[in-house]
């Protein structure tokens, strides 16, 4: 932890995605000064990504008349496993194999760098300035195209021995599944409760029911948002799908609760925009299955949205 009296006033955060890199200049008290995006150049196996980050940071330092002795450094979240030395062990979406991100970006920028897995970093951001603020320990579950996760214990990211702690999406919940997950296993929670998983489960349900449903009129265009919207209106098929997928996810949170016993679960990602209908559907199976001492653990919606990663990236610099 950087001592407060030695803390510099500014820090940069970077959240690297497959299409864009979200960037932020912050004061180290958590005040966002400016945020922006640059394209993710995945050509030549992502060889230009770190240079692009260093260049945009240097540009902003000139724009704001900042010197290096005013800046703590650059925090960066990336979509891959990151070990405790800041080495990324493959980030397929970026074209990276094994990249010493902290060392390389530090060389290019001339600044101190801290790197972490993007889902873990987003969890740290929510813990610092979002819905997890005020809690010592949280588990964040990100429901998007897949399912990511981040575990914060006493204000610090739990990375695990290989940087793979928090891979919540690949907890196996159905050993009867016959379709493979992207990871190669069968029956991962990601196959059911991610945005793509919800669509998959909806199509299965529509194939196997004679019930009338608005969802049938949407055909191949049905989305996870449509499912929750229809469930709010009382559409039986949609309600059944929501109950099924939230039953599985709630039970998964119960298992995690028994191991981690966090102060709170924070639910983020695109699916979380469903709002309170999602939280209510998760709470009943969670409380029914979790160890009794953990049954009052709050389940809350994330509040920083797509900015969680840049907040968490800067927070890493101060840890």
N, C-alpha and C positions, 0 to 999 in steps of 0.2 A: 504494500500500500504506500503510495506517495504521501509523504507527510504534508499536511495542509499548508504549513508555512513555506514549504519548498515547491509547492505546486505552481506551475506556470499557468498563465491566464487562459490559453487556448489549446484546442486539440482538434484534429481532423478525424472524421469517421468515414469509412468506405464499406459499402455492402455490395458485394460482387454477385450479380446475377448473370444468367446466360445471355440476356439481351442488353441490359443496361447495368451500369454501376451507379448506385445511389451514393451521393457524397454529402457531407455536412461539415461546416465549420461551427464549432461550439466554444463557448466559454466553459471552463472546467467545473463550474457550479451547475452545469446542465442546461444552460441557456443556449438555445439554437440561434446562431447568428444568421446563417444562410444554408439552404440546401439546394442541390442541383443534381443533374444526372449527366453522365457521358456514356456513349455507346461502348458495349463490351466487344472488343476486337478479338474474336476467337481464331483469326487466321494464324497460320504457322503454329498451330497447337497452343494458341494463347500466349505467344511469346511477347506480345506488346502490351499486355494488360497492366503489368506492374509499372512499366514506364509511363503509360497513359495516366495512371493514378499519381505518380510522382510529378508529372508535368502539370496536371490540373491543380495539385496542391501548391506547387511553386507559383502558378499563375494567381491563385487566390492570395497568397502571401504578399505578392507584389500589389495586388488590388487593394488589400487592407493595410498595406505598409507594415507587415509583420516581419520580425526577424526570428531566427531559429531559437534564440534564447527566450522568446515569448511563447513558444509552442511545445507542449508536452510530447507531441509526436503524432503518429498515424495509427489508428486502430482499424483493422480490416477483418470483415467476416467473409468467408468463402464457402461455396457449396461442396464441401468434402471433409473428410476426417483430418483434423489438425492436431499434431502431438504437442507436448508441453514445450518443445523447442521451436514451435512455429513452423514446422515442416508439414506441408500438405501431402497426404498420401492419396493421390489421384482426385481430380475434380473433373469428371467425365464431361460435364456440360461446357467446361472451359477449354478442354483439350489438354489439360495438365496431367502429367504423370506424378513424379515425386519432386516437389518444388520447395526449397527453403525460403518461404515467403518473407519471414521476418528479416532474414539476412539479406535477401535480394532487394526488397523494397527499401530496407535501411540503407543499402549501398547507393541505390538510385536517388533517394530523397535526401540523404545525409541526416536523417532523423531517426529517433527511436521508433520501433514498430512493434505492435502486438497483434497477433493473428489468432483467429478462432473460427470454429465451424459456424456457419451463418445462423442456424437455428439456435445454437447455444448463445450466440451473441445477441440475437433478438430477445431471448429470455432475459439476458442480463439487462438489456435496455428497458424492458417492461418492469424489471425489479428495481431499476434505478429511478425511472421517471414515469412509469406507466401504472397499470392496474396492480402490479406486484409491489409497488412502493410501500415501504413500511413493514414488509415481511422479511425475515431473515432468510427463509428458504422457500423456493417455489419450484414447481414443475410446470413448464409451458408446453402446450401441445399445439402445433401449427397444422391446421387442416386446410390444405391446398390441393394442388394436383396430386401430391402425395401427402404423407404425414411426417412432419418433423417434430423434434422435441428438444428441449433444453432443460437442464437441471442446475439450479443455483442453490448452493449450500453455504449458509453464512456469508452471503454476498459474493460468492465466487463460483465460477463455472466448474462443474464436475465434468472433466474431459474423459476420464477413464484411461486405461493403460495404452490404448491405441487411438485415442481421440474419438472413439465411437460411442461414448456414453450418451444417452438420450435418444437413441435410435428407436423411438417409441413405435414408429410405423411398422416395424418389423417384429413386433411381438406377435407370436402365432396364437390365434384365437379359435381357429377351426381346423382340426386335423382331418376333416372329411373333404376339404376343398380339392377340386380336381384341376382348377386353372392356376397357373404359376404366377406368382408375384414378380415384379421386375427384378427383385433381388435373387430370384431362382428358387425360393422356398414356396410353400403353399399355405394359404390361410392366414396371411399377415393382416393385421387390423387395417393397414393401408388399403387392402383390397375391398374394404367395406365402408369405411368412414371418411375416406378422402373424397374430394369432389368427384373424381373419376370413379371411385368405388360406389358412391351413392348412385351415380347414373347407372352403373353396372347392376346394382341391386334393384333399381327401379325397373330396368328392362326385364330382368328375371321375373319380378313380381307381375308386370303387365302381361308377360307371356303365360303366366300360370294362374290368371284370375279371369273370371267372367264379370267382375264388378265393373260398373261404369266409372270412368275416371277422366278428368280433364287431361291428365297426363297422356292418355292414349292419343289425343288429338295432336300432341306435339311430336310424336314419332321419334326419329333419330335426333331431333333438336333438343330433346329434354335435357335440362341441366339440374344441378344440385339446388340452385336457387328456386327453380320451378317446383321442386319437390317440397321445399319448406313453405313456399308461398301457398301451394295447394293444401298443405297440411293445416295451415292457419285457417283456411276456409272450410275445413272439415272433410276434405276429400279422403275417403276411407283408404284407398290404396296408398296415397301419400302418407297418411297417418301411420299406416302399418309399416311402411318403409322407414320412416323416422324412428318409430319405436324399436324396430329391429336393429338399425345401425347404431342408434344411441344406446340401446341395451348392450351391444357388444363393446362400444367405446366406454360406457360407464363402468362395465365390468373390468375393462383394461385399466382404467384409472384406479379402481379399487385394488387391483393387484399392485400397481405402482405405489399406491398409498401405504400398503402394508410393508413395503420395502423402504421407501424414502421418508414417509410421514412428513410431507411438506406442510408449510403454513397455509399454502393455497395452491390450487391449480389455476393456471391462466390459459384460456382457450383463444387462439388467434388464427390467422389465415383467412382466406376468402370465404370459407364455409361459415366462419364465426359471424359473418355479417347477417346470418339468419337471426341472431340476437337471442332474446330470452326464450323463445320456443326451443332452441337448441339446449340451453342451460337447463331448463326444466326437464327436458327429456333425458338428460344425462344424470341428474341428481338422484332420481328414484333408484335406478339400478346400481349406481355407485354406493348409495347409503345402505342398500339392501345387502351388498356383498363385501363391503370393506370391513376390516377389523374394527371392533366396536370403539376402540380408543381414537380412531381416525374419522368417525362418521360425521363429525361436524366440520370437516375441512371444507372451506368455501371453494366453489368453482365459479370463476369470474371471467368475463370477456376482456380480452386485451384491448388497450385503448390507444396505443401509439400507431397502429396500422402499419403501413409500409416503412415508417420511420424508425421502427424499433431497432432495426439492425444498425443504423448509424449512431443512435444513442448508445447502444451496447458496445459498439466498437470504441467509442471514446471512453466509456466507463472502464474498459479493459486497461487503458493506459494508466488509470488511477489505482488499479488493484495491485 
